[in-house]
Amino acid sequence: GAGVSQSPSNKVTEKGKDVELRCDPISGHTALYWYRQSLGQGLEFLIYFQGNSAPDKSGLPSDRFSAERTGGSVSTLTIQRTQQEDSAVYLCASSSGLAGEADTQYFGPGTRLTVL
Amino acid sequence: GEDVEQSLFLSVREGDSSVINCTYTDSSSTYLYWYKQEPGAGLQLLTYIFSNMDMKQDQRLTVLLNKKDKHLSLRIADTQTGDSAIYFCAETYTNAGKSTFGDGTTLTVKP
């Protein structure tokens, strides 16, 4: 079946503009994660959705960042008033969210955001 | 809080074994993972180990876990040029929840 997809694959924007990044998780996966990977760095956790529970937003770096997940499926990460330090690859992952398993996260290819 | 550390670079010759090391701080980790990231791609899960295990073997991959020292390693036997990538260690303390990732080890395999 289809894996995790993200769009756009690349986004170039001007400082101060808002951007929306989209993630389509694997069908049936209840858990969805957003990470940020800056050049040469590891993954920085941003936000985690699990079913109907309140999302874990503990990784969002500022109030310019927000995310929502509609109908328990597609998620959108929004960055308002983008800054140059927001330039990074934004990775989305999903997992089955089932207890008693390793709950492997499956990653999308990422969206490369460049803020000029 | 949780912290995961890895050495940044490793270079080996084709055919040799590679050993990538990782240390973590969260003693309540239940699953530890190794992911591979090739250029321009997302992360691909290679293998994982449950915290009550010491070793897991999967074809050319061997994972060793020393829970006392909070040390995890990934051994790749007969390393090939196609194994060149960035390898991330990650931990999670529940079996459904966010993972903490290391900064990744860039493995370069020379012919």
Chai-1 contact restraints between the chains, C-beta under 6 A:
chainA,res_idxA,chainB,res_idxB,connection_type,confidence,min_distance_angstrom,max_distance_angstrom,comment,restraint_id
A,G42,B,F101,contact,1.0,0.0,6.0,A-B,restraint_1
A,G42,B,G102,contact,1.0,0.0,6.0,A-B,restraint_2
A,G42,B,D103,contact,1.0,0.0,6.0,A-B,restraint_3
A,G42,B,G104,contact,1.0,0.0,6.0,A-B,restraint_4
A,L43,B,F101,contact,1.0,0.0,6.0,A-B,restraint_5
A,F45,B,K98,contact,1.0,0.0,6.0,A-B,restraint_6
A,Y48,B,K98,contact,1.0,0.0,6.0,A-B,restraint_7
A,L91,B,G42,contact,1.0,0.0,6.0,A-B,restraint_8
A,G97,B,A96,contact,1.0,0.0,6.0,A-B,restraint_9
A,A102,B,Y31,contact,1.0,0.0,6.0,A-B,restraint_10
A,A102,B,Y48,contact,1.0,0.0,6.0,A-B,restraint_11
A,D103,B,N95,contact,1.0,0.0,6.0,A-B,restraint_12
A,D103,B,A96,contact,1.0,0.0,6.0,A-B,restraint_13
A,T104,B,L45,contact,1.0,0.0,6.0,A-B,restraint_14
A,F107,B,G42,contact,1.0,0.0,6.0,A-B,restraint_15
A,F107,B,L43,contact,1.0,0.0,6.0,A-B,restraint_16
A,G108,B,G42,contact,1.0,0.0,6.0,A-B,restraint_17
A,P109,B,G42,contact,1.0,0.0,6.0,A-B,restraint_18
A,G110,B,G42,contact,1.0,0.0,6.0,A-B,restraint_19
